Amino acid sequence: MRLTTSQVTDLLFYKDAQNKIHAELVTTLPNAVFLENKGKKCLFTGMVLVTDWFGKQIKNFEYDGSGRYRQFETWGNTSNPHPEVVVMTKCYIDYYSCTYSGGQSYCRYEFSKQVACDGGSGGGGWNGGNGNPSGGPNGGGTGNSPGPNDYPGATQGEPQPSENLKKIAKSTTTMMVQQVAILNRVLEQFLECCINKAFFNQMVTAGVKLDFKVTPMQLSEGGFKPIEMSVSFKGNSAINYDVLTEELFHAYQNLYYPGGIAGKHGTIGGSNLEFEAKLLRDIEIMKKFMPCCLTIQTTNEDNAAYFDWLRKITADVTKHPTDFSELQDKYFDFLELFKKSWPAYFLPTDPNLKPEALLNLYKNSGCTIEN
């Protein structure tokens, strides 16, 4: 269930016993049971999260619909990039930032907070009642705190990839539990797109294995290194749909093109590969009728021309391009404008390197414009 924070957050002012004024943000997050019974006379079920003005957690409560509640803790990224949308998914809260254009919205995943789902103690269970004295179900905690094994997908404190992530991951051991949990869920979102699932499955069939890691010192949000076969993220907020999709597509390019793409990194043809990845992203954005695009930033006229070209090669978003003859009139022109827009990709163009990885996907994946 996706709700804007303005729908669920109130600002509370009060004086304490010392006559000091406090300002707290109170976020009320109903669960599916309460939402399904909206309009009926029933007690609130869900969570209430209380933070100070700067986003620091103060206290949190869960209500079970019978008038009982329990206090619990939160973990995860406590920095607040002023998100505009909150999404509830079981024992996680996912935060998104959204932009609006032409009456439509485009939301980007920012970070997640992990919340306790069961357990508690004699002083922290339901209404201070009968909780698990050892903390969470696997023990090791105090009061209402979780034990080290209570994080979803964790065993003995080690991060555990999902079944789909196991298909492609050589290693995630350098990532924290929370980071693997985020990656698990972003990968599921990624696989909801037909074309993404198509090239993911091709890599799995070919036995491609990738080392996933977080490297805070890197300059870009994400990166794919073909020599070491790794996908890296700058931080938790970089583990998002856009970054994962682009880096996995680079891994697919490495599989598709003979000899891989290592020899083109930072040299001739490197900009071809980057523009091909951006073209995939932009076509998929247009299919969802979201605001597009940031690929061409030279002038407003160039940006508008690129948008018109995208509409042309997709026949007004009714089909996928499957042959280079559909792109060739403007493809290399826009590739050059892309390089001027993003100096990091201003590399020598390979005039013989066409976007065959993308075209092959659209031709043979069986995906339609609707999915």
C-alpha positions in Angstrom: 0.0 0.0 0.0 1.6 3.3 -1.1 0.7 6.5 0.9 2.1 10.0 0.7 3.6 11.1 4.0 1.3 14.1 4.1 -1.6 11.7 4.3 -0.2 9.9 7.4 2.0 12.3 9.2 1.0 14.9 11.8 3.1 17.5 13.7 2.5 17.3 17.5 3.5 20.1 19.9 3.4 19.6 23.7 5.0 20.8 26.9 6.7 18.4 29.2 6.8 18.4 33.0 9.6 21.0 32.9 7.4 23.3 30.7 9.8 22.6 27.7 8.1 22.6 24.3 8.6 19.5 22.1 7.8 19.1 18.4 7.3 15.5 17.2 6.4 14.0 13.8 3.8 11.2 14.3 3.4 8.9 11.3 0.3 6.6 11.4 0.7 3.6 9.1 -2.5 1.4 8.9 -2.0 -2.2 7.9 -4.0 -4.0 5.2 -6.6 -5.3 7.7 -7.5 -1.7 8.7 -7.5 -0.4 5.2 -9.8 -3.2 4.0 -12.3 -2.2 6.8 -12.0 1.5 6.2 -15.4 3.1 6.9 -16.4 0.4 9.3 -16.4 0.9 13.1 -13.1 -0.8 14.1 -10.1 -0.1 16.2 -6.8 1.0 14.5 -4.4 -1.7 13.4 -1.0 -0.9 12.2 2.0 1.1 13.4 2.7 4.6 14.8 6.2 5.9 14.4 7.3 9.0 16.4 10.4 11.0 15.4 11.8 14.4 16.3 11.8 17.3 13.9 15.1 16.1 12.4 13.9 12.5 11.8 15.6 10.8 14.8 13.5 7.9 16.1 11.9 8.5 19.5 9.4 5.7 19.9 7.3 3.4 17.9 4.1 1.4 18.6 2.2 -1.4 17.0 -1.6 -1.8 17.5 -3.3 -5.1 17.0 -6.9 -4.0 16.6 -8.1 -5.1 20.1 -6.9 -1.9 21.8 -3.6 -3.5 22.8 -0.3 -2.1 21.6 3.4 -2.8 22.0 6.5 -0.6 21.7 9.2 -1.7 19.2 12.4 -0.4 17.8 13.5 0.4 14.3 16.8 -0.2 12.5 18.3 0.9 9.2 19.1 4.1 7.5 18.1 6.9 9.9 19.1 9.7 7.5 16.1 11.4 6.1 16.3 12.6 2.4 12.9 14.2 2.9 11.0 11.4 1.2 7.5 12.0 -0.1 6.0 8.5 -0.2 6.0 5.7 2.2 5.4 2.0 1.3 4.5 -0.7 3.7 5.8 -4.2 2.9 5.5 -6.6 5.8 8.2 -5.8 8.3 9.8 -3.0 6.2 9.0 0.6 5.4 10.3 1.6 2.1 10.9 5.3 1.4 10.6 6.9 -2.0 11.1 10.4 -3.4 8.7 11.4 -6.2 8.6 13.9 -8.9 5.5 15.0 -10.7 5.1 16.2 -14.3 2.1 16.5 -16.5 -0.2 15.0 -13.9 2.0 11.9 -13.6 4.5 10.8 -11.0 7.8 9.0 -11.1 9.0 7.6 -7.8 12.5 6.5 -7.0 13.4 4.2 -4.1 15.5 5.9 -1.5 16.0 3.6 1.5 14.3 1.2 3.9 13.8 0.8 7.6 13.4 -2.6 9.2 11.0 -3.0 12.1 10.5 -5.7 14.7 7.6 -8.0 13.8 7.3 -10.3 16.8 8.7 -11.0 20.2 9.0 -8.4 23.0 9.6 -8.9 26.6 7.6 -8.8 29.8 8.0 -5.0 29.7 7.8 -4.6 26.0 5.2 -7.1 24.8 1.6 -6.3 24.1 0.5 -3.7 26.6 3.5 -4.8 28.7 2.2 -8.3 28.8 3.5 -11.6 27.7 6.3 -11.3 25.2 9.3 -13.4 24.5 11.7 -12.8 27.5 14.8 -13.3 25.2 13.8 -10.5 22.8 12.9 -11.7 19.3 12.0 -15.3 18.4 15.7 -16.3 18.0 16.9 -14.7 21.2 19.8 -12.5 21.9 17.9 -9.3 22.5 16.7 -7.4 25.5 13.3 -5.9 26.1 11.7 -5.4 22.7 15.0 -5.5 20.8 15.5 -8.2 18.2 18.2 -10.8 18.6 21.0 -10.9 16.0 19.1 -13.6 14.1 15.8 -11.8 13.9 16.5 -9.9 10.7 14.4 -11.4 7.8 16.6 -13.6 5.7 19.4 -13.8 8.2 20.9 -16.8 9.9 23.5 -16.4 12.6 23.8 -12.7 11.7 24.9 -13.5 8.1 23.1 -11.9 5.1 21.1 -14.4 3.1 20.2 -13.7 -0.6 16.8 -14.5 -1.9 16.3 -17.5 -4.2 16.4 -15.2 -7.3 19.5 -13.4 -6.0 21.2 -16.7 -5.5 20.7 -17.5 -9.2 23.0 -14.6 -10.2 25.1 -13.8 -7.1 28.6 -15.2 -6.6 28.9 -13.4 -3.3 27.1 -10.8 -1.1 29.3 -11.4 1.9 30.7 -7.9 2.1 27.2 -6.4 2.3 25.4 -5.9 5.6 22.2 -7.7 6.4 20.0 -4.7 5.7 21.8 -4.1 2.3 21.1 -7.6 1.2 17.5 -7.3 2.3 17.1 -4.1 0.2 18.8 -5.8 -2.8 16.5 -8.8 -2.5 13.4 -6.6 -2.7 14.7 -4.3 -5.5 15.6 -7.4 -7.5 12.0 -8.7 -7.2 10.8 -5.3 -8.4 13.3 -5.5 -11.3 12.0 -9.0 -12.3 8.4 -7.7 -12.6 9.5 -6.1 -15.9 9.4 -8.6 -18.8 12.5 -7.3 -20.6 14.5 -7.3 -17.4 13.5 -10.8 -16.6 14.4 -11.9 -20.1 18.0 -10.8 -20.0 18.3 -11.9 -16.3 17.2 -15.4 -17.3 19.7 -15.4 -20.2 22.5 -14.6 -17.8 21.3 -17.3 -15.3 21.2 -19.9 -18.1 24.7 -18.9 -19.2 26.0 -19.4 -15.7 26.8 -15.7 -15.1 27.7 -15.0 -11.4 28.3 -11.6 -10.0 29.8 -10.3 -6.8 27.5 -7.7 -5.3 29.0 -5.2 -2.9 28.7 -1.7 -1.5 31.7 0.6 -2.0 31.1 4.0 -0.4 34.2 5.6 -1.9 33.2 5.1 -5.5 32.2 8.2 -7.4 29.2 6.9 -9.3 26.0 5.5 -7.7 26.6 2.1 -9.3 29.2 0.2 -11.3 29.8 -3.0 -13.2 33.4 -4.3 -13.5 33.6 -7.0 -16.2 37.1 -8.2 -15.2 36.1 -9.1 -11.6 32.4 -9.6 -12.6 31.1 -7.4 -9.8 28.2 -5.0 -9.4 28.8 -2.3 -6.8 26.6 0.4 -5.1 27.8 3.6 -3.5 25.5 3.1 -0.5 22.1 1.9 0.6 20.2 4.6 -1.3 22.0 3.5 -4.5 20.5 0.0 -4.2 17.5 1.0 -6.2 15.7 -0.1 -9.4 17.4 2.3 -11.8 20.9 1.6 -10.7 20.4 -2.2 -10.5 18.7 -2.3 -13.9 21.6 -0.4 -15.6 24.4 -2.4 -14.0 22.7 -5.8 -14.7 22.2 -4.7 -18.3 25.9 -3.9 -18.6 26.5 -7.4 -17.3 24.2 -8.7 -20.1 26.1 -6.7 -22.6 29.3 -8.4 -21.4 27.6 -11.7 -22.1 26.1 -10.8 -25.4 29.0 -9.1 -27.2 31.8 -11.4 -28.4 34.8 -11.0 -26.1 32.8 -9.1 -23.5 33.0 -5.4 -22.9 36.1 -5.1 -20.7 38.2 -3.8 -23.6 35.8 -0.9 -24.2 35.8 0.3 -20.6 36.9 3.9 -20.6 37.9 3.8 -24.3 36.5 3.5 -27.8 33.0 2.1 -27.7 32.4 2.7 -24.0 30.0 5.6 -24.8 28.1 3.3 -27.2 27.5 0.8 -24.4 26.3 3.5 -22.0 24.0 5.1 -24.5 22.5 1.7 -25.3 21.7 1.2 -21.6 20.1 4.6 -21.4 18.0 3.9 -24.5 16.7 0.7 -22.8 15.8 2.7 -19.7 14.1 5.5 -21.6 12.0 3.2 -23.7 10.9 1.3 -20.6 10.0 4.7 -18.9 7.9 5.7 -21.9 6.0 2.4 -21.8 4.9 3.3 -18.3 3.9 6.8 -19.4 6.3 8.4 -16.9 8.1 11.7 -17.5 11.1 11.2 -19.8 14.0 11.8 -20.3 17.3 13.1 -18.9 19.6 11.4 -21.4 20.0 14.4 -23.7 20.8 17.7 -21.8 22.5 19.9 -24.4 19.5 22.1 -25.2 15.7 21.9 -24.7 15.3 21.5 -28.4 17.7 18.5 -28.5 15.8 17.0 -25.6 12.5 17.4 -27.3 13.9 16.0 -30.5 15.2 12.9 -28.6 11.7 12.4 -27.1 10.1 12.7 -30.5 12.6 10.1 -31.9 11.7 7.7 -29.1 8.1 8.0 -30.0 9.0 7.4 -33.6 11.1 4.2 -33.1 8.3 2.8 -30.8 5.5 3.8 -33.2 4.0 6.1 -30.5 4.7 3.5 -27.8 2.9 0.6 -29.5 5.9 -1.6 -30.4 9.5 -2.3 -29.6 12.3 -1.6 -32.1 13.8 -4.8 -33.3 16.2 -3.9 -36.1 18.8 -1.2 -36.4 17.2 0.1 -39.6 14.5 1.6 -37.3 17.1 3.6 -35.4 19.8 4.4 -37.8 18.6 7.8 -39.1 19.3 9.5 -35.7 21.0 6.9 -33.4 24.6 8.1 -33.7 23.5 11.7 -33.7 21.8 11.3 -30.3 24.8 9.2 -29.1 27.0 12.3 -29.7 24.6 14.6 -27.9 24.5 12.1 -25.0 28.3 12.3 -24.8 28.2 16.1 -24.7 25.4 16.0 -22.1 27.4 13.8 -19.8 31.2 14.5 -20.0 32.1 11.3 -18.0 30.9 9.3 -21.1 32.7 11.5 -23.6 34.7 8.7 -25.1 35.5 7.8 -28.7 32.5 6.4 -30.5 32.8 3.0 -32.2 30.9 3.5 -35.5 30.5 -0.2 -36.0 29.0 -0.9 -32.5 25.3 -0.9 -32.9 22.8 -1.6 -30.0 22.4 -5.2 -31.0 22.1 -6.4 -27.4 19.0 -4.3 -26.9 17.5 -5.0 -30.3 18.1 -8.8 -29.8 16.2 -8.6 -26.5 13.3 -6.8 -28.0 13.2 -9.2 -30.9 13.5 -12.5 -29.1 12.3 -12.0 -25.6 8.6 -12.4 -26.3 7.9 -9.3 -24.3 5.2 -6.9 -25.6 4.9 -3.2 -25.2 2.3 -3.8 -22.4 4.7 -5.7 -20.2 
